[in-house]
Structures are given as structure tokens and as C-alpha cells.
């Protein structure tokens, strides 16, 4: 879903802003979370087709390509949101000068748009099955299209993932920060949560409500920090 993708993009952007020690990182994180806002005007099956890497008709592609501008129009009149709105509008680049008087805002827009463009492309490649290294190499090979410095900032993102493990986790043991590695559906096939979404407190409550009603299974597949050996052993004997 668009929300799941935006959540992943925010994670990538957080990683980049921490490495760069950027001022007011909230601007870039908000841009990431709002980057798919314009997709609310599109049919869900069209959005899913794009995220799955399916070929679109020229008309469908044009509709999808317009979603950043839709988000810009929705956000640009909100106080303090204009630079963020333009970051989102320019997420597919190349970034062009925008009608803002503040030079700092213009620099932030360029920087934010470049980060969004790389993060979105990386997410698309990984979501379609490429490994972390394959996705990075693909972006490096297109150095005229993607900012090499931003791509380099993502290089050690995998090391964060290497400190985590994929495991089956009981609904009652879910914690914020875990990442769902498989979509969660009800027994009747209704999509509850898409793959790749980070577990937040509201999502935790939602999953527990579905589980308590008997609508979903007792466990989900997550990416999480490894459990201490004692806890893993105890779980294995339970």
C-alpha cells in the first residue's frame, strides 16, 4: 500500500539524514511520509501495479506520474509546508528551481528531492526482489540520474538489517520497530497489513484486535533484533 511504502521511505530518509547530520531532519521525514499522498486520488489497483513493477499503459503512467503534483497542491498552502510540498513534487526529478524567496528552503528542496528520488528507486528495486547490493549497483550505474552521494549514504543500510533476524513472532510478542516480512490477511483473504510495514503502536493495537476476534492467525513473520539465546531457547521449549 501507499502507506507501507511511505513508511519504508521514511526509514531510508532517517538513515540518510542521520549520516549527513542535517538540520531540521523532520522536514525530510515528513516529505517521505507524505511522498505518496497524491496516490489517494488513484485507483488502488493502479498503485499496486506500479509498486509491483507491472507495465502500465501510457494513460496509466501519466496518471501515476501526476501524483507528486497532486500532493504539492494539497500541501503548499499549509504554513511551513511549502518547501516540503515542493520536495514531494520534485521526487521524480530532475529538481528545478522553485518560486521560493528563501535560499535555504530552495537548498532543502533540492536535497530532499534528491534523497526521495534515490529512496523511492531503491525501495522499488528491493520490493521487486533485488538484493541490497544489486539495488545499490543499479543506482550507481545510473549516476546521471541518481545522486551518487545519496546512493553511497544507503550503502551501510544493510548493516542495520544484518543485526536483525527474520522470525515467526506471536501477536502477543509483537513490539514497535519490528518490520513485517509477510503481508497479514484475515482468514477470508482481507488484507490487514502489507509486507514491509513497520510495527507502530496503533498497528500493534489493530493486529491484536483482529487476533482477539479470531480473524487472523496467532503469529506473523517479522524482521527484528535477535532475541537473547536464553529467550530463544525458552521459546523453543514452550
Buried (B, 14 or more C-beta within 10 A) or exposed (E): BBBBBBBBBBBBBBBBBEBBEBEEBEBBBBBBBBBBBBBBEBEEEBBBBBBEEEEBEEEBEEBBEEBBBBBBEBBBEEEEBBBBBBBBBBBBBEBEEBEBEEEEBBEBBBBBBBBBBBBBBBBBBBBEEBEBEEBBBBBEEEEEEBBEEBBBBBEEBEEEEEEBEEBEBEBEBBEEEBBBBBBBBBEEEEEBBBBBBBBEEEBBEBBBEBBEEEBBBEBBBBBBEEBEEEEEEEBEEE
